[in-house]
Structures are given as C-alpha cells and as structure tokens.
Amino acid sequence: MSETAEKCSSEGQWEMRGPTTSFLKRSRLITTDTMPFIATTTLPHMTVVPKCLKSLQKKGVKTGVLSNKPDEFVDKMLKKAFPNHKFTQAWGQKPQYKTKPEPDALLALLNMSGVTPEECFYVGDSDVDVFTANNAGVKMAGVSWGFRGKNELMNAGAPFVADTTEELFDYICKFI
C-alpha cells in the first residue's frame, strides 16, 4: 500500500480512489466504482450503501469489487468501509490484466464468477467506468456522489446517473 493510501486509511479519511462494487445475482453482475470518497459529497451516502447491499443480497444478489487500486489495498479498504459485508469477489489491480477502461479485469472477474457480459450490470462514478462498461459490453449506471460528477458521467454516455442510493437500487431492480 502506498504511503498516501496508508495515511488516508489510518486517519479514516475517504480520499482514496477505488473500488468498483459488483453485485452478482446467480449469473448477473453489477459493479460500481465509488471510492475515494470526497467527505462532503460521498460520506453521507456511506450510511445507506450497506443497506442497499443488504437489500440486494436479500434479492439473491451476490456482491463483489473491481478497482484499479493495488489489490492488497482493496481488501483493507473494504473491511474498513463495509465491515459487516462479505463481498463475493474483491479485486484490485492485478499485473496479468490491463486496468480500466480496458475490459480485461472485468471480463476475467465475470468469467471467474460464471457470469456473461450480457448478465452484468456495472455501476461507476467516472467516465472511466462508463468506458469500461462499454468496452466490456455490459449494462451500466453512474452515481453522482463519487469521484466525478453527474455531468462527466452523462457526457461519457452513462444511460442513467443516480443521485441517491435509493434511485440506484430502484434502477438496478429493473434488471434483476
């Protein structure tokens, strides 16, 4: 873990760019890239994101993470951000795969999960996430509270951008 990432993590700050949270339903995958959290914009959503994940789990949706951050950092960050949630898959950057927006890591994660691109739904917070979803041939939505904002996501071609976790949950439920 880098010195900056270690410092942010140890101080409890959410200023690290990171994981793409993935939701798997049997053979359906949904991903979201929602870190680093900018405290004033993102942290208010963090109190309801675990509720959203739990609600999706109740619907038979498994969860996972894909990030361009170092692999060893992802697990530590998830344990701190979501201590009561077990993700099905949690991947950081791996040397054998190209990083987002290249689809390599996402497609490998899908393959390891027994999920086809047609069954995947990707949620992200930047134009890179929109491009990743498009490159992998998966459905996607953006979230306005993460690394970038609604305009960047819409300009990159996101078909939908949620302003709240409730909007995101309702949108995801249309596909599961």
ZIGI-V827351 format. One line per field, one symbol per residue. phi: phi as a letter, one per 40 degrees, with the letter a starting at -180 (. if undefined). psi: psi as a letter, one per 40 degrees, with the letter a starting at -180 (. if undefined). A space follows every 50 residues. Layout:
# ZIGI-V827351
phi->???
psi->???
This chain:
# ZIGI-V827351
phi->.ccccccccccgcbbbcacccbbbbfbbbbbabbbcccdcccddcccbdc cccccccccgccbabbbccddccccccccccbcbbbccbabbcbccbccd cccdcccccddccgbcdcccbbbabacdccccdcccgbcaabbccccbbd cccccchccabccbccccdccdccbb
psi->hiddddddddeeigehhbihhhhhhcfhhhihhfiihhdddddddddedd ddddddddeehiiiihieiidddddddddddgdehhidihhahhdeiiii eiedddddddddefhiddeihhhieidddddddddefiiiiiheebdaad dddddeeheihheiddddddddeee.
